[in-house]
Amino acid sequence: MLSRKRQVSHHQHTQEAVMQTSMVGLSTSKGLPVSDQRFRELLESLPRVAVQGYDSQRRVIYWNEASERLYGYSEQEARGRCLETLVIPETMADVVVDAHHAWVSQGIEIPSSELELKHKSGAPVPVFSHHVMLGERTDNPLMFCIDIDLAGERKVQRDLDYMTRFDPLTELPNRQTFESELGEALSECQRHDDTLMVLFLDIDHFTEINDTLGYEMGDRVIRSVAKRLQGFQRNQDLLSRFGGDEFVLAMPRLDYESDALSVVERIRQDFQRPFEIEGRQLLLRMSIGISLYPENGSEAAELVRNADVAKHRAKLAGRDGYQFFNQEVRNEMLHQHHLAGRLQALLNQDGGGELSLHYQPQVAARSERIESFEALLRWHSPEGYIPPSDFVKVAERTNLIERLGDWVIRQACRQQAEWRAMGLKGYRIDINISGRQAISSDVFTRLEAYVEEYGLTPRDIGIELTENVLIDADIKVRDSLRALYDRGYKIAIDDFGTGYSSMSYLKLLPVTALKIDRSFVIECAQEPKDRAIMEATVFLGHRLGLEVVAEGVENEQQLELLREMRCDLIQGYYFYKPMAATDIQRLLLGGNNPPNRASGALASDKGAAAPGCH
């Protein structure tokens, strides 16, 4: 089904052709307008639009070059042949003949629609087809078919659909696909009284590889690990990359801990062999968490969660080890409750105590000047830095996420008001809204209340939500977002490409921007598939009237490619790290000049850049 924007795009092409053919054709009530040289030149000037002319008996009288390319017939081959024997599949022939007769005899127009026609080779040709009749009131009416090739758009959609199900770096199933397939495997186990093991595997000290050897080397390591793990995968097993340096392997029909332990030991033994990558020998170790069906759970998400908890316990025990989910591991959850208690106490303090917001600039791709910021949550405790990936999970599990999110919103609004009072106006702050926040009955009401309290406007604060949050949102949430959209708030889809990624749903959502996930940006210079997906995303985003932002830009090559694609905004360490508010103030008061990257001083702060509380 065509989206509204796509229909507009097609109609723009077809209306252009229809208007121009009408200008020439309708001036002649008899004879063949296609014999007019100016008419022919006009139609040949539409290289992307295949135009065919048919007489009252549906015989070809005109066939432009675009039709030759689309259907494979030269004009000489096509001329004089009937429409239904040329490009119409046999199953559609009678319908086409009847529709043409109804138009000629009764004036019942053939509606514009998507059709699957036929190439000379017999291959299907998907098109959007529009029809116009010239000289309807004469003895010799002419029908013109104006077709636009949809094969390219369908390929883009196939690429996007693939992107929704598979990890772009390793081409393994992503988390959503894995959990869906694991659910089916568990149903089989239940029917046949079988067992199943879930392994949650995490590369130890992987951040050190990224920090010392760079993200590109880190990506090569991830691909190599995925390939090696596939060597342990049987036909019935499921292997997935969950993101970062995490993999999950599900193995049905294993006999309890003895078989599970055998698999784990074989994996650990295999990892004693160094990885040969780009002339380097890297010795990697894994922390592994194990959960068993049915002892440790009966649902896919429960088994994965318990294996993840066991994996964390293995890391705490010194890494390079494994841990079965058991009572001791359950006690680890008590630690998380302790962390939750500390977090709650901080939220009860004025200003948040150890919590703070950092801000990462988003710059215009061409001018390199700062346009806006993304607010990023940080927790610096006396014991050291606590990554958002740790405490945000705790907040979500203990229902503190709404309070934490509310603190982020208020702090961002307060900071924006302070900057405006200093004369630093026109720089929007974008705040991430988590799934749990989105379903809260008053998060968007409170957002507007804080905007009003601090004397701001909708142009000063934007919000970002992931694809999955937007898709899963109920009608009430979508209505709230629509109200914000109508009032002028910027609403962006964050991490675009890592969730559902179907362009068809964009027409249904009140969004103004797409943020391309960094996983595609990192590989765009080396991987043609990632580059093609990014180009398609930027192109389709612009066709839908959306601003496109690229995250995770780390080098000049990536920047130049994004400029070629006409990406609007750039965010990443190549320009600026996330910075404290005081550093942002100095930067803006200094004139908001493009950064001097020669010093290399901007790319520090390697803490996890977890946006907001997302």
N, C-alpha and C positions, 0 to 999 in steps of 0.2 A: 504494500500500500504506500502511495506517495505521501511524504510529509508535505506540509503546507509550503515550506520554503522550496522544496524540490519541485513542487508543482509550479510555483512561481517561476523558477529557473527555466523549466521546460516551456512554460507559456511565453516567457520572454523571447525564447528562440522561435517558437512556432508563430507567435503573433507577428514577429518581424517578417517572417517569410510570407505569412498570409496577407499582411498589409501590402507588401511589395508586389506579390503576385496579383492582388486585387487591383492595384493601381493600373497595371498594364492590362490584365486580362479582362476586367469588367468594362474596359473602354471598347471592347469588341464584342458585339452580340453574335456575330457569325464568323466562321473561319477559325483558324487555329492560332491563338496568341503565341504558342511556342515557336512559330515560324518567325516571329519578330526577334531580330538580333539583339535588340536592347533587352528584351524579356529573358532571352537565354543568358546574356551576360549577367543580368541581375541575379538569376538563380545560381549561376556558377560562382557568384561572389559570396555564397554561403557555404564555406568549406566544411563546416561541422554539421550541416543539416542536409540529410538525404531527401531529395525531392523527386517524386515521380508523377508524371501526368498520364491520365487514362481517358480514352474516349468513352462514349456511351455504352460500348460493348466491353468495357474494362480492358481494352488493348492499350499497350504502352505507346504513348506518343512523345513522351519526354522522360529522360533518365540522366540526371546530372552526375558529375564525377564522384560526389559523396555517396551516391547510390551504388556506383561501381565498386567503391571500396567497401561499402557495408555489406552488399549482397553477393559480390563476386562476379556479376555479369557485366560485360561491357555494354555500352549503349547499343551497339550494333546487334549484340545477342538478345538484348531485352526488347528492342523495338518491335512492335507488332504482336508480342505475346500477351496472353491474358494474365491478369493479376493473379487469379486463383491457381494458375499452373506455374507461376514463376516463383513467388516468395511466400505463398500461403501454404502452410502444412495441410495435408489431405484432410485431417480432422476438422479444419476450420473452413474448408473451401465452400461448402454449402451455406454456412452462416454468412460468409463474406458476400457471396452472390446475392443472397436474400437481402442483406443490409443495403447493398448498392442499389438493388431494384427498388427497395422501399424509399430510398432517398430520391431517386430519379422520378418515380411515379407518384409518390405521396408527400415528398418533402420532409421525410423523417430523417434528420441528420444522424450521421454516424458519430457517436461521442468520442472525444479524445480519451485514450487509455493506454495502459501498458500492454504490449502484445509480445508474444514469442513467435517471430516469423522464421523464415528458412533461408539459409545461405545456399549458394550454388552447390557447395560440397555436401549439403544436407545437414550441416551443423545448425543448431538453433541460434537465432539472432534476436536478443531481447531489445525492444525499442519502446520509446514513448511515441505514439502515433497520433497525428492530428490530420484532419481531412477538411478540405474546402471544395465547394462546387462552384464552378464558374459557368455562367450562361444557363442557369437552371430553367429559365423560361424559353429557351430556344430548342430547336430540334437536335442540337448537337451539344449537350452539356458535357463539360469536362470536369473530371475529379482529380484533384491534386492531393497526394499523400505526402505529408511532411514528417519524416521520422528522425528521431534522435537516438543514437546508440546508447544503450544502458549498460553495456558489458563492462565499461570502465568503472562505473559507479558500483556495479554489483561486485566487482573484484575488490574495490575498496571496502564494501560491506563485509565480504568474506574475510578480508584481512582483519577488520575490526572485530568480527565475530570470533576469529581465531584468538585475537588478543584478549577476549573476555574469558577464554578457557585455559590459556596456556601462558606460562611465564616466558616473556620475550627473550630473556637471557639464556635460559637452559632448554627452552621448548618442552619442559615438563609441565604436566597439569598444574594449574594454580590451586590456591586453597579452596575456592568455591567448587571447582571441578572435583578435586580430591574428596572433599567431604560429601559431595553428592554420590560419587562412586563408592565411597566407603559405606555410606548408608545402604546402598544396594548389596554390597558384599556382606554386611551384617545381617540383612534379611535372609540371604542364602545360608549363612552360618546358623541362624535360628531355625530355619526349616530342616537343616540336615544335622543339627546338634553338633556343629563344628566349633572349633576355637579360632581365635584370631589375635594377632599381636600387632601393636602399633609402636613403632620406634620414632622418637623425636630426636633428630640429630642436629647438633650445632657445632660449627667449627670453632675451636678454641683460639682465642687471641686473634681473631680475624681482623679486628679494627687496626691492629698493628701493621698488618699487610697493607691496608688502605693508606694508613698514615705514613708509612716508610717507603712503600713501593708505588703508591698511587692507586686510584680507583680503577684504572684500566687493567692493571695487573690483578687487582682484586676480582674483577669480573672474569678474567681468565681462570683464576683459581676456582671460582664458583662453577664455571663450566666444566673444568677438569674433575672436580669433586662429583658433580652430577653424573658425568660419564662413568666414573669409577663405581658409584653406587648402583648404576644401572646394571653393572655386572653381577650384582647379587639379586636382581629382580627376576622372579619366575613369571611365567605367563599370567598367573592369577593374581600377582602382587600389584600393589599400587604405590607409585613413588611420586612425590610432589616437592616442589620448592615453595615454601611458604613465604619467602621474602628474606632479604638480608642474607645471612649465612645459615639459614634454617631449612632443613629437609625433613620430610616425614615419609616413612615407609610402612605400609600395612601389608601383613602377610597372613592370609587365611590358612586354616588347617595345619596349625603347628601344635605339638603336644606340650602345652604348658611351658614351665620355665626352662626345662632341659633343652628343648629345641630352640627356644628364644635365646637362651644363653649361648648356644652354639653359633647362631647367626651373628650375634653381637661380637663374639670373639673372633669370628672370621673377618668381620668388617674391621675391627681394631687391628688385627694382624696385617690385613692388607694395607692399612694406613701407615704401617711401619716403613713401607716403600716410599721413597721421596717422590714428589711430583716434579716432573721435568716441564718447566714452563718458561718459554722465551730464554732458553739457555741457562736458567737458574734451577737449582735443586731446592725445593721447599719441602720441609717435613711438617706435616699437618697432624693435628690431633682432634679428636671429636669427643664431645660430651653427649651422652645418649640417655634418654629417658624412655622407659618401657611401661606400657600398660597392656593388660590382657583382657580379652573378652571371653567369658562373661564376668569374671571376678571384679574387674575395675570399672565396669560400666557397660551399658547396652546401647548407647547412642553414639553416633560418630563424633559429635562435638565433645561429649563427655570423655571419651577415650583419648581424643587428641589433647584435651585440656589436662587430663591426668598425666599423660606422657610428658607434656610440657612442664608440668610441676615437678615431675621426677627428674627431668633434664636439668632444671634449675638447681635441684638438690645435688646432682652430680657435679655441677660447676662449683657449687659452694664447697664440695668435698675436695676440691683441688684440681678439677678438670681432668681430661684424658681418662674418663671413666664412664661407668654406666650406673643406672639406678632404676630398680623396679619401683613402681608406685606401690606404697604400703603405708602402714600406720605412721611410721617415722616421717615419711614424706608428707603425710597429712599435717604433721606438726609444723611443717614448713609454712603452712597456711597461717599458723598462729603468728609467725613473723610478719606476714603481710598485714595481718590485723593490727600488729604493733605499728607498722608503717602508716596504716590508715589512721590510727589514733594520733600520731604525730602530725599527720596532714590536717586532721580535723582541728587540732590545737592551733596550727598556723593560720587556718582560715578564720579562727575566732579572734586573731590578733588584728589590730589596726595595721593596714599596709601589707599584711601577709607574712611578716617576719622574714623567714629565709627564702620566700618565694619572690620572684621578680619576672618582669617581661623584658626580653630582648627583641630587637626589631631588625629584620633583614630587608634592605632596600630592594625594590623592583625598579629597574631602569628601562627607559625607552631604548629599543634596539638600535635605533639610528643615532640619536643624540647622546646616548649614554648618560643622560641626566635622570635623577631620581624622580619617579612619578608617585610611588606609594610604598608602603611597608607591610610586611607580614609580621604579626605579633607572635612571638615564640616564648613558651613558658620554661622557666629555669628554677631548679631547687638546689641551692648551695647550702648544705648542712654543715655543722661543725666537723662531722666525720668525713666530709668530702662531697663531691658532686653526685647527685642522684639523677640518673637519666629519666627523662619523661616516660620512656618506654616502660620503666619500672613502676613509678608511682601513679601514672595515669591508669594502668591496668588495675592497680589497687583501688583507685578512686571509682573505677567502673564497677568493680566487684562489691564495693561497700556503699554504693549509692551516694558517694561524695562528689561524683562527677558534675552534678548540677551546681553545687556550691562552688566547686573549683572553676567551672566554666563561667559562672556568674562573676567570680572574682576577676577572671581574665577580661571579661567584657567591661566591667566597671573601671579596672585599671587602665585599659586601653583608652577609654573615653576620657578619663582624667588626664592621661598623658597628652592626648590630642588637644584638650582644652589648654593645657600649659603651653604647648608649642604655639597654639594660635595666639595666646596672650603675648608671646614673644615675637609675634609677627611672622611666624613660620606657618603660613597657610597654604592650602592647596595640595597637601600630601595626605592621601587617604591611608588609614590603618585597617588592614584586613584581619579579621578574627576567625579562627576555625570553630565551627560548631560540631560537636560530636553527635553520634547517633542517639545516645542517651539524652543529650541536651535537646535535640530536635524534637523528641517525642514529649518533652516536658510541656505542660500546658501553657507556661507563661514566659518561656525563654525569649521569644521575639517581642513580646510585650515589654519585658524588662529591658531589652536592648533599646527599644525606642524611648523608654522612660529615662535611661541613662543618657541617651543622646540629648534629650530635652533638658535634663538636669544640668548638664555641663555646657549648655548653649551651643550645641553642635547641629549640623545638618546631615541629611542622608549621604551627602557627598563626602563627609569626613570619615565615615565608618563603613567598611564592607564586610561581608561574611563569606566564608568558604565552607563547603560541605562536600564529602566524597560522593562518588557516583552511587554507591550502594545505599548511603543514607537517603539520597534524593529518591531513588527508585522505591525503597522500602517505606517511604513516608506515606502516612495516611492522608486522607482528604483534608483533615483539619490542618495538618502541617503544611500541605501544599497551598491551602488558602492563606495561611499566615505568610508564607513566602511570596505568594502573589501580591499580597497587600504591601509588603516591603518593596517588592519590585516596582509596583505602581507608584510608590512614594519616592522612588529614585535611588534606592540602595543598590549597590553593586553586589551581585550574587554570583560566585564562581564555583565551578565544579573542580574540586581539588583532586590531585593524583589521577587525572583523566587518563584512561587506558588500562587501569589496573582493576576495574570492576566490570560492570555490565557492558559498557562501551558500545551500545547500539545507538547510532546517530538518530534513529527514528524516534527515540524518546525525548530528544532535545526540544522538539516542537511542543511537547506537553509541559515542559518545566519552565518556570520563570527564572531563567538564568541570563547573565550578561557576559560571562567569560568562561573560558576553559583553561585549566592549568595542566600542561602536559607533564606527566610523571618523569622524574629524573632518570628512571631506568631506560627510557627511550632516548633521552638526550645524551646520556653517557655513550651509547653505542652508535649514535646516528652517523658518526664520521667513518666508522668501519663496517657497519652492518647495513647492507642495502635494504633489507626488510624493515628495520627500524626507521631508516630514513624515509622509506615510502610511506610507512604508517604515519610518521610525523607530518610529511607533506600533505597527506590526505586529511589529517586532522586539522591542520592550519587552514587548508583550502575550504573544507566543509564548514569549519567554524566561522570563517569569514563570510561564506555564503549564507550562513544563518544569522549573520549580523552580530557575532560574538567576538569579543576581544580574546586573543590567545596569548597565554603566558607560558614560558618554558622555565621549568625548575631545574636546579642542579647543573647549571652551566659552569664549567670549570676550566675551559681553555679557549683560545682564539679560534681554533678550527670549528668547534661547536658553535661559537658565536657567529662566524661567517656563514655557516650553513643555515642557521636560523634566520639570519638577515636575508639570505637568498629566498627563503621560504616566506618572507614577509611576516615573521612572527612579531607581535606587538611589543611585549615586555619580556625582559630577561631577569632571572633571579638566580644567584649562585655565587660561589666563592671566587669566581673569576673577577667579579666586581666587588662584592662586599660580603663579609661574614655577618652573622647576627651580632648586633651591637647593643650596648646599654643605651638608655635614653640620653644620658649626658654626652656620649660619643656622637649620637645622631645630631644633637643640638649643635655641637661644634662643627660637624660636617656641613649642616645646612647654613649655619651662620657664616661659614667660610665661603659661601657662594654656590653650593651644589654643583661644583665643577666635576667633569668626568674624572674618575680615579686615575692616579698614577700607578699603573700596575707594574712598572719596572722595578719598584721597590720590593714587590712580593710580600708586602706587610699586611695584606688584607685577608689572607686565607688562613686564619687560625681558628680557635674555638671549635674543636673537633667533637664537642658534645653532640649527642643525638639531637637533630633539629626537629624535634617533635612540635608541630605547629599547635599553638594554643593548648588545648587539652585533648588533642586528636592524635 
